[in-house]
């Protein structure tokens, strides 16, 4: 199922790019339509969740970079 009209399959997307695409879809499909009915506390939680997802994506991307470059023997110290 493709939720984006201009979807193009690309196996080389980074964790950051995938996260951004997912967050964009969630915003347009769920958050934006409900924005008027959300309280300030709810919006704050949504922003916190978004920040957490971005941080997780950065860490996943860093791990992918390390894994693809290979680890030297010195990394085990």
Number of C-alpha atoms within 10 A of each C-alpha: 3 8 9 9 6 7 8 8 8 7 6 8 10 17 19 19 14 13 19 16 13 12 16 13 14 12 15 11 12 11 17 12 11 11 13 8 10 14 10 10 9 12 13 12 12 15 12 12 12 15 12 12 16 17 14 15 19 17 14 15 16 15 13 14 12 11 10 9 9 10 10 7 7 6 7 6 4
